Amino acid sequence: MDILVNLQAFLATADAAGFSAAARKLNVSTSVVAKRVTQLETRIGTPLFHRSTRQLRLTDAGQRYVHRARGVVTDATDLLSRMGEKGHDLVDHLRIKAPTSLTVARLADAFSAFQTQNPRLKLEIVLIDRPVDPVTEGFDIAIGAFPHSFGGVVDEPLCALKRLLCASPAYLKKHGTPKHPRDLVEHRCLSFLPTGPEWIFDGPRGRISIQVSPLLSSNEGHVLARSAIAGNGIALISHYLVADALRDGTLKPVLRDFPIPELWVKAAIPERRRNAAAVQALLTLLKTSLASSL
C-alpha cells in the first residue's frame, strides 16, 4: 500500500469535502480516491469521514490527524523536490499562523511576493492573535510576538517591535499630558487586547507596571490607531501603525522618558520542519521585509 498517495487522497478529500472534487484535483477517478481513503482507514483502524448520500465530513479522528497528515505529505514533497531535478523551484504546502494587524499592514505584501517568486507553493495563512503551539495546531510557521515557548518547536527571531504611547493633540489639550506612568490610571486608555491592560515601562529607577482600565480594547491595532487619532484616549501601540500620524502631528508621543520594552516578532517552527527549503526561504524574506518596514 502506498501510504503517501493515500494520505494525499485523504487531504484532497478533506479540502474538497467530497470524493468527486478530490478526484478532479488529483486527476484520477472517484473510485480510486475512495479506495485510497478506505485503505488508509483500514490501515489506522478508524474512519476518517462520516459518509452519507448528502455530505462527507471529517470524523473527530479525521479532524485530529488532518494537519499532521499534511505535515507528512509536505515533508515528503520537500524531500522529493530536493532529490529531483527541479533546480530551485519550491514545491510545498505551508500553513502559517500570523497576527492580524501585522499581516494587514506588512506581511500580506511579503506573502504575496513570496508566492509570486514561488508559483508552485501553496500557502494557507490563518490570522490568529494569541499564542499558538504549531505542533499541536498543525502550523509550519507560527508568527507572533508573545514570549511563550513550546516543546519540539524552534523559535526564529525576525525583528524587534517598537511600541509607544501616543495621543492626539486635542485629547492632550482637553485631558492633560501624563507626567508619570501612574498618571495613566486617571486617563482614557486604548489597549491592545492580546497583551492586556498591564502596561509596563522602563523608568530611570527600573521597570514600572501599571494596571489600566481601558476605555477601548481591541485585537486589531488599526482600530486603536483610528480611535487615538479621533481623540478618544491614549494608546499603547506598535510604532509602525502610527508612524505616519506621528510624522504629520496627528498623534503625539506620550511619556517619552518612560519607554515601553520592545517585543520581538518571532517565528515558531516545528523542529521537523525547520530545515524545509520553503520554510527557510520564507524566513529569509520575512527578516528582510520586516527589518526595512518596522
C-alpha positions in Angstrom: 0.0 0.0 0.0 1.3 3.4 -0.9 0.9 5.5 2.3 1.9 8.7 0.6 -0.8 8.6 -2.2 -3.4 7.5 0.3 -2.5 10.5 2.6 -2.8 12.8 -0.5 -6.2 11.3 -1.3 -7.3 11.9 2.4 -6.1 15.5 2.3 -7.7 16.3 -1.1 -11.0 14.8 0.1 -10.9 16.8 3.3 -10.1 20.0 1.4 -12.7 19.4 -1.3 -15.4 17.9 1.1 -16.1 15.1 -1.4 -14.5 12.3 -3.4 -15.5 13.6 -6.8 -14.0 17.0 -6.3 -10.9 15.4 -4.8 -10.6 13.1 -7.9 -10.7 16.1 -10.2 -8.0 17.8 -8.2 -5.8 14.7 -8.3 -6.7 13.8 -11.9 -7.8 10.3 -11.0 -11.2 8.6 -10.9 -13.6 9.0 -8.0 -13.4 5.3 -7.2 -9.6 5.5 -6.9 -9.8 8.3 -4.4 -12.5 6.5 -2.3 -10.4 3.3 -2.4 -7.3 5.1 -1.2 -9.1 6.7 1.7 -10.6 3.3 2.6 -7.2 1.7 2.5 -5.9 4.4 4.9 -8.8 4.0 7.2 -8.2 0.2 7.3 -4.5 0.8 8.0 -5.1 3.0 11.0 -8.2 1.2 12.2 -10.6 4.1 12.4 -12.9 6.0 10.0 -11.7 9.4 8.8 -15.0 10.6 7.3 -18.7 10.5 8.1 -20.3 9.3 4.8 -23.8 10.0 3.7 -25.6 10.5 0.5 -25.8 14.2 1.1 -22.4 15.1 2.5 -18.9 13.9 3.5 -17.4 15.4 6.7 -14.4 14.6 8.9 -14.8 12.5 11.9 -13.1 13.5 15.2 -10.2 11.3 14.2 -10.0 12.9 10.8 -10.0 16.4 12.3 -7.3 15.4 14.7 -5.0 14.0 12.1 -5.6 16.2 9.0 -2.9 18.7 9.9 -0.3 16.0 10.9 -1.1 14.2 7.6 -0.5 17.5 5.7 2.9 17.8 7.5 3.9 14.3 6.5 2.9 14.9 2.8 4.7 18.3 2.7 7.8 16.8 4.3 7.8 14.1 1.6 7.2 16.5 -1.2 10.0 18.7 0.0 12.4 15.8 0.1 11.4 14.6 -3.4 11.8 18.2 -4.6 15.3 18.4 -3.2 16.2 15.0 -4.7 14.8 15.7 -8.1 16.0 17.8 -11.0 13.8 20.8 -10.5 16.6 23.3 -9.7 15.5 25.8 -7.1 11.7 25.5 -7.6 9.9 25.2 -4.3 7.1 22.7 -4.1 5.4 22.7 -0.7 2.3 23.5 1.3 2.9 25.9 4.1 0.3 26.5 6.8 1.1 29.8 8.5 -0.3 31.5 11.6 0.2 35.2 11.6 -1.1 38.2 13.7 -3.9 40.2 12.2 -2.6 43.8 12.4 1.0 43.0 11.3 -0.3 40.9 8.4 -2.7 43.6 7.1 0.0 46.3 7.4 3.2 44.5 6.4 3.1 40.7 6.0 0.4 40.5 3.3 2.8 42.1 0.7 5.6 39.8 1.8 3.5 36.7 1.5 2.3 37.8 -1.9 5.8 38.5 -3.1 6.9 35.1 -1.8 4.2 33.3 -3.7 4.9 35.3 -6.9 8.6 34.1 -6.6 7.5 30.5 -6.0 4.3 29.8 -8.0 4.3 26.1 -7.2 4.0 26.8 -3.5 0.6 26.6 -1.7 0.1 28.9 1.2 -2.6 28.7 3.9 -2.5 31.8 6.1 -4.6 31.9 9.2 -4.8 35.2 11.2 -4.8 34.5 15.0 -3.9 36.9 17.8 -3.0 34.5 20.5 0.0 32.2 21.2 -0.1 29.1 19.1 1.7 25.8 19.5 2.5 25.0 15.9 2.9 21.3 16.6 -0.4 20.6 18.2 -2.4 23.1 16.0 -0.8 21.9 12.7 1.2 25.0 11.6 4.5 25.0 9.7 5.3 28.5 10.9 3.6 30.5 13.8 4.4 34.2 13.7 3.9 36.3 16.8 5.4 38.5 19.5 4.5 36.5 22.6 7.2 35.1 24.9 5.7 31.6 25.0 7.8 28.6 24.1 6.7 25.1 23.3 8.3 21.6 23.2 9.6 20.4 19.9 9.5 23.9 18.5 12.3 26.2 17.4 12.0 30.0 17.8 13.5 32.1 15.0 13.7 35.8 15.8 12.5 38.0 12.9 12.8 41.6 14.1 12.3 43.9 17.1 8.8 45.5 17.5 9.0 49.1 18.9 5.9 50.2 20.9 5.0 53.6 22.4 2.2 55.6 24.0 0.6 58.3 21.9 -2.5 60.5 21.8 -4.0 63.3 19.7 -3.2 66.9 20.4 -6.9 67.5 21.0 -7.0 64.8 23.7 -3.9 66.1 25.5 -5.3 69.6 25.4 -8.6 68.5 26.9 -7.4 65.9 29.4 -3.8 67.0 30.1 -0.5 65.2 29.5 0.6 62.5 31.9 4.0 63.0 33.5 4.4 59.6 35.0 3.0 56.1 34.2 0.9 56.1 37.4 -1.0 59.1 36.0 -2.5 56.8 33.3 -5.0 55.4 35.8 -6.8 58.7 35.5 -6.8 58.7 31.7 -8.8 57.2 29.0 -6.7 54.3 27.7 -6.8 52.3 24.5 -5.3 48.9 24.9 -4.2 46.0 22.6 -6.3 43.1 23.8 -3.8 40.3 23.4 -1.2 42.0 25.6 -3.8 43.0 28.2 -4.3 46.0 30.4 -1.0 45.7 32.3 1.3 48.4 30.8 5.0 48.1 31.5 7.6 50.9 31.3 11.3 51.2 31.8 11.9 54.1 34.2 15.0 55.8 35.5 14.8 53.6 38.6 13.8 50.4 36.9 10.7 48.7 35.5 7.2 50.1 36.3 4.0 48.1 35.9 0.6 49.9 35.7 -2.8 48.3 35.5 -5.1 50.5 33.4 -8.8 50.3 32.9 -9.2 50.6 29.1 -11.9 52.6 27.5 -11.3 50.5 24.4 -9.6 47.2 23.9 -9.1 45.6 20.5 -7.1 42.8 18.9 -6.7 44.9 15.8 -4.1 47.7 16.0 -5.6 49.9 13.3 -8.8 50.2 15.4 -6.7 51.6 18.3 -4.8 53.9 15.9 -8.0 55.4 14.5 -9.5 55.8 17.9 -6.4 57.6 19.2 -6.4 59.9 16.1 -10.1 60.7 16.8 -9.1 61.9 20.3 -10.6 59.1 22.3 -7.7 58.3 24.5 -4.0 57.4 24.9 -3.0 54.3 23.0 -0.2 51.8 23.7 0.5 50.7 20.2 3.2 49.4 17.8 5.2 52.2 16.2 4.7 51.1 12.6 0.9 51.5 12.9 1.1 55.2 13.8 4.4 56.3 12.1 2.6 58.5 9.5 0.4 60.1 12.2 3.4 60.9 14.3 5.2 62.5 11.3 2.3 64.7 10.4 1.4 65.6 14.0 -1.9 63.9 14.1 -0.6 62.0 17.1 2.0 63.0 19.7 4.2 60.7 21.7 3.4 60.5 25.4 5.8 59.6 28.4 9.0 59.6 26.3 11.1 59.4 29.4 9.4 56.0 30.2 9.9 53.8 27.1 8.0 50.7 26.7 10.1 47.5 26.4 10.5 46.2 22.8 8.8 42.9 21.8 10.4 40.6 19.4 8.5 39.2 16.4 9.5 35.6 16.0 8.6 32.6 14.0 7.9 29.4 15.9 8.6 26.3 13.8 8.2 22.6 14.5 11.6 21.0 14.7 10.8 18.6 11.9 10.0 21.5 9.5 12.9 23.7 10.5 15.1 22.8 7.5 12.4 22.6 4.9 13.5 24.6 1.9 10.3 26.6 1.7 10.3 27.4 5.4 13.9 28.7 5.2 13.2 30.7 2.1 10.2 32.4 3.7 12.1 33.2 6.9 14.8 34.9 4.9 12.2 37.0 3.0 10.4 37.9 6.2 13.5 39.0 8.0 14.5 41.3 5.1 11.0 42.7 4.7 10.3 43.3 8.4 13.7 44.8 9.0 13.0 47.5 6.4 9.4 48.2 7.4 9.1 48.1 11.2 
